Amino acid sequence: MSYVHPGREYLRDSRYLTTRITADGRDGFPAEPGRYRLVVSRACPWASRAVIVRRLLGLERALPMAIAGPVHDERSWTFDLDPGGRDPVLGIERLQEAYFAREPGYDRGITVPAIIDVPSGAVVTNDFARITLDLSLEWTAYHRAGAPDLYPAGLREEVDAVNEVVYEDVNNAVYRAGFAGSQEAYAKAYARLFRRLDLLSERLTASRYLVGDTITEADVRLFTTLVRFDAVYHGHFKCNRRKLTELPVLWAYARDLFQTPGFGDTVDFDHIKRHYYLVHDDINPTGIVPAGPDISGWLTPHDRSALGGRPFGTGTPPGPVSPDEAVPAGHGAD
């Protein structure tokens, strides 16, 4: 749930359910394989972070995943991709039902990602920023052999600092531009976004990754906005100073990550476009979903390996995507 401030600026409702799933269960929810269900939509950038981190860490068996359809109404995300329109484990048609099981009359955003306690059918948390950190820190007993350290102890302060500016100036700035209620609010968000993209380009000119020489949480958070940029943010949200493909450093950086196992193999461009262009009918009242852009460029050489770096540090890439979680043929940059 988000809204436009009286100053005509878009504000995100950040009143999340912040209960944590931890190794010691101190909030009442211990990390247990098979107990919980991660509900996502491939369309949503915030949920896509969790999808990527879960795959990189090899938590597919420990934390099963439910994929909601790309289009929702004012009530909730739905499980229309599943037979009969119900999640086969939770038995519900709408994610809203799991929120109401946690808090009857819940009046905040019915958001993804959300982790559901299967025995009770209730949401444990939808705190997207904390979810991925806890997957790295609290679920270590269930990480795959060779899982990367996405939140290294010695770099956390720097990762946190980068994450903060990326969230404010990139991840959320595209929404501030797209949902601005005045020309002034739009111009402010637009300027903030491209100023930060210029600074990130400078940072990444001589460094393969945002922090250190391996993939970290910071790269995951920036990637999910960059991969949606030309498909939806450039046109739909009017973030049109340049396309990502016209920003050489960021375009090469994004392709490098896309071609890294765990990133591009989770991206569904069809779901992304259908979500933004169909759900945001105030911005796109015709409901026409653009045919483009051409996404074949995502698989072209990036030449970023010349900068050094080790994507997974001392670890290894994740294995192939399981067939039941694979992006349908033709929905990614196949």
C-alpha positions in Angstrom: 0.0 0.0 0.0 1.5 3.3 -1.1 0.1 6.8 -1.5 0.8 10.3 -2.9 1.7 12.8 -0.2 -0.2 16.1 -0.2 3.0 17.6 -1.7 2.2 15.3 -4.6 5.2 13.1 -3.9 4.9 9.3 -3.9 5.5 7.8 -0.5 5.9 4.0 0.1 4.0 2.5 3.0 6.7 0.8 5.0 4.6 -0.6 7.8 5.8 -4.2 7.4 5.3 -7.3 9.5 8.8 -7.5 11.0 8.7 -10.8 12.9 11.9 -12.6 12.0 12.7 -16.3 11.3 16.0 -16.9 13.1 18.4 -19.8 13.8 17.5 -19.7 17.5 13.8 -19.0 17.0 13.9 -16.0 19.4 10.8 -14.4 17.7 9.0 -17.7 18.0 9.9 -18.8 14.4 13.0 -21.0 14.1 14.5 -21.7 10.7 13.2 -25.1 9.9 13.3 -26.8 6.5 9.9 -27.3 5.0 8.0 -25.4 7.6 7.6 -22.1 5.6 6.6 -21.1 2.1 8.1 -18.1 0.4 5.4 -16.3 -1.7 6.7 -14.2 -4.6 5.8 -12.7 -7.9 8.5 -12.7 -10.6 7.1 -9.3 -11.6 8.0 -7.6 -8.4 11.5 -6.3 -7.9 11.3 -6.6 -4.1 10.3 -10.2 -4.3 12.9 -10.9 -7.0 15.6 -10.1 -4.5 14.4 -13.0 -2.4 14.1 -15.3 -5.4 17.7 -14.6 -6.4 19.2 -14.9 -2.8 17.3 -18.1 -2.2 18.7 -19.6 -5.4 22.3 -18.4 -4.8 22.3 -19.9 -1.3 20.7 -23.1 -2.4 17.6 -22.9 -0.1 15.1 -24.3 -2.6 14.4 -27.4 -0.6 14.6 -25.8 2.8 12.3 -22.9 1.8 9.8 -23.9 -0.9 8.4 -21.2 -3.1 5.0 -20.2 -4.3 4.8 -18.0 -7.4 1.8 -15.7 -7.7 0.5 -14.4 -11.0 1.8 -11.1 -12.4 -1.5 -9.3 -12.2 -3.5 -8.5 -9.0 -6.4 -6.2 -8.1 -6.8 -3.9 -5.1 -7.3 -6.8 -2.8 -4.4 -9.1 -3.3 -2.0 -11.1 -5.4 -3.6 -14.4 -6.6 -2.4 -17.9 -7.3 -3.9 -18.0 -10.8 -0.8 -19.8 -12.2 -1.7 -22.9 -10.1 -4.3 -25.5 -11.0 -7.7 -24.4 -9.9 -6.3 -21.0 -8.9 -5.1 -22.2 -5.5 -1.7 -22.6 -4.0 -1.3 -26.4 -3.7 0.3 -26.2 -0.3 -1.5 -23.3 1.4 -4.8 -24.1 -0.3 -5.6 -20.4 -0.7 -6.7 -18.4 -3.8 -5.4 -15.0 -2.6 -2.3 -14.0 -0.6 -4.7 -11.8 1.4 -6.0 -14.9 3.2 -2.6 -15.5 4.8 -2.4 -11.9 6.0 -5.9 -12.1 7.5 -4.8 -15.4 9.2 -2.0 -13.4 10.9 -4.1 -10.3 11.6 -7.9 -10.2 11.0 -8.8 -6.9 9.3 -5.2 -6.4 8.2 -5.2 -3.0 6.5 -1.7 -2.5 5.2 -0.1 -3.6 2.0 -0.7 -7.2 0.9 2.9 -7.4 -0.4 5.4 -9.9 -1.8 7.8 -11.3 -0.8 6.0 -12.9 2.2 7.0 -15.9 4.2 4.1 -18.0 5.4 4.1 -20.4 8.3 2.5 -23.4 6.7 1.0 -25.1 9.8 -0.9 -21.9 10.8 -1.4 -20.5 7.2 -0.3 -17.1 8.5 2.2 -14.6 7.3 5.3 -14.4 9.4 7.0 -11.5 7.7 6.9 -9.4 4.6 9.9 -7.2 5.6 11.6 -7.5 2.2 14.9 -5.9 3.2 15.3 -8.1 6.3 14.2 -11.3 4.6 17.2 -11.6 2.3 19.6 -10.7 5.1 18.2 -13.4 7.3 18.4 -15.9 4.5 22.1 -15.2 4.5 22.6 -15.0 8.3 20.0 -17.2 9.9 19.5 -20.1 7.5 23.2 -21.0 7.2 22.6 -24.6 8.4 20.6 -25.2 5.2 22.8 -23.4 2.7 24.2 -25.5 -0.2 27.8 -26.4 -0.2 29.7 -23.6 -2.0 27.0 -21.0 -1.2 28.5 -17.4 -1.5 28.7 -15.0 1.4 26.4 -12.3 0.3 26.7 -10.2 3.4 30.4 -10.6 4.5 31.1 -9.5 8.1 34.0 -7.3 7.2 32.0 -5.4 4.5 28.6 -5.1 6.1 28.9 -1.4 7.0 29.8 -0.6 3.4 27.1 -2.9 2.0 24.6 -1.2 4.2 25.7 2.3 3.1 25.4 1.4 -0.6 22.1 -0.3 0.0 20.7 2.8 1.6 21.5 5.1 -1.3 20.5 2.6 -3.9 17.1 2.1 -2.2 16.4 5.8 -1.9 17.9 7.0 -5.2 17.3 4.0 -7.5 14.9 1.3 -6.3 12.4 3.7 -4.9 13.2 6.7 -7.1 11.8 5.0 -10.2 8.4 4.7 -8.3 8.6 8.3 -7.1 9.0 9.4 -10.7 6.3 7.0 -12.0 3.7 7.8 -9.4 4.5 11.5 -8.9 1.4 13.7 -8.5 3.0 16.9 -9.9 5.6 18.0 -12.4 7.8 19.3 -9.5 7.7 15.9 -7.7 8.5 14.1 -10.9 11.4 16.4 -11.8 12.8 15.9 -8.3 12.7 12.1 -8.5 14.0 12.1 -12.0 17.0 14.2 -11.1 17.7 12.1 -8.0 17.6 8.8 -10.0 19.9 9.8 -12.8 22.3 11.6 -10.5 22.7 8.3 -8.6 23.0 6.2 -11.8 25.8 8.5 -12.9 27.6 8.0 -9.6 27.1 4.3 -9.7 28.6 4.2 -13.2 31.6 6.0 -11.9 31.9 3.5 -9.0 31.6 0.5 -11.3 34.0 1.7 -14.0 37.0 0.1 -12.3 35.2 -2.3 -10.0 33.3 -5.4 -11.2 30.9 -5.4 -8.2 29.6 -2.7 -5.9 31.4 -3.8 -2.7 34.5 -5.9 -2.7 35.4 -8.3 -5.4 32.5 -10.7 -5.1 28.7 -10.5 -5.5 27.0 -9.2 -2.4 23.5 -8.2 -1.3 24.2 -4.8 -2.8 24.5 -6.2 -6.3 21.2 -8.1 -5.9 19.4 -5.0 -4.8 20.6 -2.9 -7.7 20.1 -5.6 -10.3 16.4 -6.0 -9.8 15.8 -2.4 -10.8 18.3 -2.4 -13.6 16.8 -5.5 -15.2 13.4 -3.8 -15.3 14.6 -0.4 -16.5 14.2 -0.5 -20.3 11.1 -2.9 -20.1 9.1 -0.7 -17.8 10.8 2.2 -16.0 12.1 4.0 -19.0 8.7 4.5 -20.7 6.0 3.5 -18.2 7.6 5.5 -15.3 9.0 8.3 -17.5 12.6 7.6 -16.5 13.7 8.4 -20.0 16.9 10.5 -19.9 18.7 7.3 -21.1 17.9 3.7 -21.6 20.0 1.2 -19.6 21.4 0.1 -23.0 22.6 3.7 -23.4 24.6 3.7 -20.2 27.7 1.6 -21.1 29.0 0.8 -17.7 25.7 -0.1 -16.0 24.5 -2.0 -19.1 27.7 -4.1 -19.1 27.4 -4.6 -15.3 23.8 -5.7 -15.5 24.6 -8.1 -18.3 27.4 -9.6 -16.3 25.0 -10.3 -13.4 22.2 -11.5 -15.8 24.6 -14.1 -17.2 25.6 -15.2 -13.7 23.7 -18.3 -12.6 21.0 -17.3 -10.1 20.2 -13.9 -11.7 19.0 -14.0 -15.3 17.6 -17.5 -14.9 15.0 -16.0 -12.4 13.9 -13.1 -14.6 10.5 -13.3 -16.4 10.2 -10.3 -18.7 6.6 -11.3 -19.7 5.5 -11.2 -16.1 7.3 -7.9 -15.5 5.6 -6.1 -18.4 2.2 -7.5 -17.7 2.3 -6.5 -14.1 3.3 -2.9 -14.6 1.3 -2.1 -17.7 -1.9 -3.9 -16.6 -2.0 -3.2 -12.9 -1.2 0.5 -13.1 -4.3 1.4 -15.1 -4.1 5.0 -13.8 -0.8 5.4 -15.7 -1.7 3.1 -18.6 -5.5 3.2 -19.0 -5.6 1.4 -22.3 -4.0 -1.8 -20.8 -1.8 -2.2 -23.8 1.3 -4.1 -23.0 4.3 -3.1 -25.2 5.8 -5.8 -27.5 9.3 -4.6 -26.9 12.0 -4.0 -26.0 14.3 -6.5 -27.7 15.8 -8.5 -24.8 18.3 -10.5 -26.8 21.1 -8.1 -25.9 21.1 -9.4 -22.3 23.1 -12.4 -23.6 25.7 -10.5 -25.5 29.4 -10.3 -24.2 29.9 -7.9 -21.3 33.7 -8.0 -21.0 33.5 -7.2 -17.2 35.6 -10.2 -16.3 38.7 -8.2 -17.3 38.1 -6.2 -14.1 38.8 -9.3 -12.0 36.6 -10.3 -9.2 35.2 -13.7 -8.3 31.4 -13.9 -8.5 31.0 -16.5 -5.8 34.2 -15.8 -3.9 35.6 -19.2 -2.7 32.2 -20.8 -3.4 30.6 -22.2 -6.5 27.7 -21.3 -8.8 24.3 -22.8 -8.1 23.2 -25.8 -10.1 20.5 -25.8 -12.8 17.1 -24.4 -12.0 14.6 -27.1 -11.0 12.0 -27.7 -13.8 9.1 -26.6 -11.5 10.7 -23.2 -10.9 12.1 -22.6 -14.4 11.0 -19.4 -16.2 8.8 -20.5 -19.1 10.5 -20.6 -22.5 10.3 -17.3 -24.2 9.7 -15.3 -21.0 13.4 -14.5 -20.4 16.3 -13.6 -22.7 16.5 -17.2 -24.0 
